[in-house]
Amino acid sequence: MLRKAKTQAKKGPSTAKKRPSRTNERARSVSAPKQPAGVKGRRAAKRVLATKEADAATTRRAPAKRVLATKEAAGDETRRAPTKRVLATKESAGTTKRRAPAERVLATKEAAADRTRRGPTNRVVATKEAAGATARRAPARRVVAMKESAGDEARRASARGAKAAKAAQKPVLLSGGNPQIAKGDGEAPVRAYLEGMPGWKADVGRRLDALITRTVPKVKKAVKWNSPFYGVDGRGWFMSFHCFTKYVKVTFFRGASLQPIPPGESKHPEVRYLDIYETDQPSDAQLTRWIRQAAKLPGWNP
């Protein structure tokens, strides 16, 4: 022992860790009090209870977390939706623009091919339909043409007949342009004479006839010696007129008794004349006064 001690003293203090002695270990084990078994059980129960409570809290928080996560996801989706729609719209528009020319070209080619295939058939069908329509319309057209032709022929025949009848009724003009009318009483022969008067003389004749008829409502009419006569029943004829080459001669059979006296003289003292030329414009008022006076006087009875 002494030798060892000396050897260590020479070497210096040892750096090796000293092993505790068994006496020290026994002393520590005696000095540290042992925990009872109940304390350990309670600690284990507390740890189990804490674990369960943590699990329950986690379970309770899980739905809330999911709801919150769902709401946040929905909000994000709502915020992103317009952007997505705009982006999708732009992409769709770009795709449509890119596809449109190709689709139009394809549609044009298909339409041209269809027309090419249908062309002969369509022409044949159109030709047949046109031929059928023409065949159906042909009889109707012929009927209409025949009716129109018949109507035109009837109208032309009527016009020719009327013209021939008028020509046949037109009297022959004697010397001086006086119409040749057969003797007769009444309105008809006087009307035929007036219609037969040529040119401006016809206007003079119609004017005289209208003045006489208006002034003497119950005037008696007749045609004698190719001249119209006007008279009153029971009194005889009071006036007449006749066509000459350059004038119409109006005769008043009792003209010498009229006021004023008509200007034309006659071989017979009672007869007076009024010659009306184309350029003359005799006064209707004066003619009316002479007609009214002559109708009241005794007339001429041949």
Buried (B, 14 or more C-beta within 10 A) or exposed (E): EEEEEEEEEEEEEEEEEEEEEEEEEEEEEEEEEEEEEEEEEEEEEEEEEEEEEEEEEEEEEEEEEEEEEEEEEEEEEEEEEEEEEEEEEEEEEEEEEEEEEEEEEEEEEEEEEEEEEEEEEEEEEEEEEEEEEEEEEEEEEEEEEEEEEEEEEEEEEEEEEEEEEEEEEEBEBEEBBBBEBEEBEEEEBBBBBBBBBEEEBBEBBBBBBEBBBEBBEEBBBBBBEBBBBBBBEEBBBBBBBBBBEEBBBBBBBBBBBBEEEBEBEBEEEEBBBBBBEEEEEBEEEEBBBBBEBBBEBEBBEE
